[in-house]
Amino acid sequence: MNFSKYILFLLSFSYVSQAQTEITGNVVDDTDAAIEFANVILLDQNNDIVIGTITDENGKFILKASKGNYRLLISFLGFDDWKKNISLLNTVSLGKIVLTTSENELEAVTITARKPTLVKKVDRIEFNIGNTILSDGDAWEALKKTPGVAASATGSLQIFGKSGILVMIDDRPVQLSSEELKNMLEGMSASEIKSIEVITNPPAKYDAEGNGIINIVLKEKKSLGYNASVSSRYTQGVFAKFTNGASINHKGEKTTVAANYNLGNGKRNVEENSDINFLNTQGDVFNFWNESSDRTTDYLSHNFRASLDYYLSEKSILGVKIDGSIAPKQETVNKTITNVFDSTNTLDSLFVNNNSTDRDRENLSYNVNFLQNFKKDGQSLSVDFDFVDYNSSRSQGVNTDFFNENQNFERNEFFTSTSEQDIEIYSSKVDYAHPIDSTRSFEVGAKFYNIQTDNALVYLNRDNTTGNLIFDATRSNQFLYSEKVYASYASFEKNFSKLYLKLGLRAEYTETQGNSITLNQVTNNDYFELFPSAFLQYQLKEGSSLGLNYSRRIQRPNYSLLNPFQFFSSPFSFIEGNPFLQPSFSDKFELSYSINNKYFLTLYYTYTDAPFTQLSTQDNASQTFRYNAVNLDKDIIYGVFFMTSFGVTDWWQCYMNFDAYFNEFEFAAPGTDQLVTNGRWVTSPYIWNEFSVSKKHDLSVELTAQYYSPRVQGGFDIQERSEVSIGVKKKLFNKKGSLAIYVADIFDNNKFTLVSDYALQNHIFRENPENQYVRFSFSYRFGNNGIKTRKRKDGTQDEKNRL
């Protein structure tokens, strides 16, 4: 809530005790589109402010005042003021109030209303990026700045310290791995985004999968006609990157069409360094490896969305939608130099590993939706049918040269691998919402999905004598995986005078089968689980409330973690899946308190049984290093989260949050019976400042700072990091265009260092991605900016995010 809105709120609050009658109205523009956050002010005969408010998202307002004669003033930037004398004897309904677009640029605005940076709702945090500098960047950058969200360089996400997060766009899941999700969001313009929702305790309507949901809500328009926009970004880090995009929307009497396309091209770079201490059974170092690598990826990506809605009648809609993410070109070159030292720290040998990988991916998602609204407001039936087709191929060549202590060449090893992955997801679901009366409603629904995956991996080793490539049966494999889930849910909500109650129950029955054709190994698993949820919110006074939430969640392993393949990046390092992984279950509690819709405090606790992760394991005997997927024993996290936003002055807006929590993992050390407990307290403050340098010239500056204290993740201790960034934004062409410059991580402190030191495991991994960069962006929109495109979610929820 900014300064002007805060003043209006205080005026409203101080006057409400005398209120006897009401003035209501609905404010729209000349295209009949609702105007949100318009200022509505009631003046007395001396033109002094009696009471004020702002319009809601539907353009509606309510004012309460004593009987008398007044003057009503409604204003919004870019429109002529609307004025009317009111004689208030009984309730006055003004109906639709049309504001006329101003022909002259406003020199000054007495009272302005900005959309709040954040809104705390009963089950989520809503982060509005609006016209901030984030809207001129990419969606990934905006996601990293969202309250309570932490993102790694590889694309993994956490909410309040918990991993296993489902990412959705307009309530529709994104069907990509963490790395591919990051790449896609980097190619998506943040100017399309209205807000980002962080749902820590999803209600029963959502699938039970995941420890939380991040829902990216795209902008919604409202009237007939068309609009379009174009955008372009140039980013300079170690290498240059380009992103160009366009979108178009058209709404007719019977049809609504929307399409969006983004093209990304450039190079990404990551520098890595690691130290590995190989230990004997007494814990003494007998060998020390230092590895330095430089990885560069040349990429080309196409991301697109298209939808068509046809209105069969006023209340019946049939829609189709397609989402696509195609990466036909991704070439990665990784050079690693490993120095091997003996126990006296003398160079014993070294080897140079050159790893080249070519990869292409095609990910297409199709949805057919039927929506039937009934005469009773809020009563609806929605039916979805979905199909997801995911295909990826990868070819890799690993060439390793070995040298002795004098750095003289000794030998060479070379092997290649090719892998193919085909995944098909079929889903159908139905949802029915029924309001009983103005205070009670219930929802019911059912869903079924079927997943079929086919994975093939072939390794070839080169015979140094003949130079021929020979099939390696010990590493090659074919793995089939299928999963079926039958789910149903019911929820009930009730609004009392000051208490809001929502109860839900979801039931899911799951059947899975993993079949390693090469190993002749079949793993079957089936289970039935119930997932209750409850939400209570008590209104203490206007703008202040107390809430209590609970939900039970499940986290199923990603398909890649279930795959038993071994992907070698060198002769001594590989990643390995685990077909015996079990799902994990979490119980989540939240106690929240808000003051004046301005200060928000949340206490939270989560207990997770059998969480799974990838542990980095060094085999001291064979001197090999691997990442393998395992179930840990438990994961406990509890803490406090505080956030607020306010206007320091009329030209300085500020948002800040502070997260402090204790996180502890417990697990058996690989290959031993030793129980490891890894835990610590974590803090993460964040502050975002926006300065309006010149309102006349629409010039603003944003400055952000964030600090991450040391934290834990499974067997890793993650060291501290921080980031300070600055951006400048200028609106152009009568506010239809914008130009922005953004400098990220000015001091280059946003680097990752992970330490693993327990049970004869002793290694450090350092990663320096391109978090420091300069970005130039330009966007322009034209046409009618009042077109409304329907929001709907498809039937594939968490399962697509596990690809």
Secondary structure as UniProt FT lines:
FT   HELIX           3..15
FT   HELIX           16..18
FT   STRAND          21..28
FT   TURN            30..31
FT   TURN            36..37
FT   STRAND          39..43
FT   TURN            45..46
FT   STRAND          49..54
FT   TURN            57..58
FT   STRAND          60..65
FT   STRAND          68..75
FT   TURN            77..78
FT   STRAND          82..88
FT   STRAND          92..98
FT   STRAND          118..120
FT   STRAND          125..128
FT   TURN            130..131
FT   HELIX           133..136
FT   HELIX           139..144
FT   TURN            147..148
FT   STRAND          149..151
FT   TURN            153..154
FT   STRAND          157..159
FT   TURN            160..161
FT   STRAND          166..169
FT   TURN            170..171
FT   STRAND          172..173
FT   HELIX           178..186
FT   HELIX           190..192
FT   STRAND          193..199
FT   TURN            204..205
FT   STRAND          213..218
FT   STRAND          225..236
FT   STRAND          240..251
FT   STRAND          255..279
FT   TURN            281..282
FT   STRAND          285..311
FT   STRAND          316..342
FT   TURN            343..344
FT   STRAND          347..373
FT   TURN            377..378
FT   STRAND          380..404
FT   TURN            405..406
FT   STRAND          409..435
FT   STRAND          440..462
FT   TURN            464..466
FT   STRAND          469..471
FT   TURN            473..475
FT   STRAND          477..495
FT   STRAND          499..516
FT   TURN            517..520
FT   STRAND          521..541
FT   TURN            542..543
FT   STRAND          544..555
FT   HELIX           559..562
FT   STRAND          566..570
FT   TURN            571..572
FT   STRAND          573..576
FT   TURN            579..580
FT   STRAND          584..595
FT   TURN            596..598
FT   STRAND          599..609
FT   STRAND          612..619
FT   TURN            620..623
FT   STRAND          624..631
FT   STRAND          634..649
FT   TURN            650..651
FT   STRAND          652..668
FT   TURN            670..671
FT   STRAND          675..694
FT   TURN            695..698
FT   STRAND          699..708
FT   STRAND          711..713
FT   TURN            714..715
FT   STRAND          716..718
FT   STRAND          721..732
FT   TURN            733..736
FT   STRAND          737..744
FT   TURN            746..747
FT   STRAND          752..758
FT   TURN            759..760
FT   STRAND          761..769
FT   STRAND          773..783
FT   TURN            785..786
FT   HELIX           798..801
//
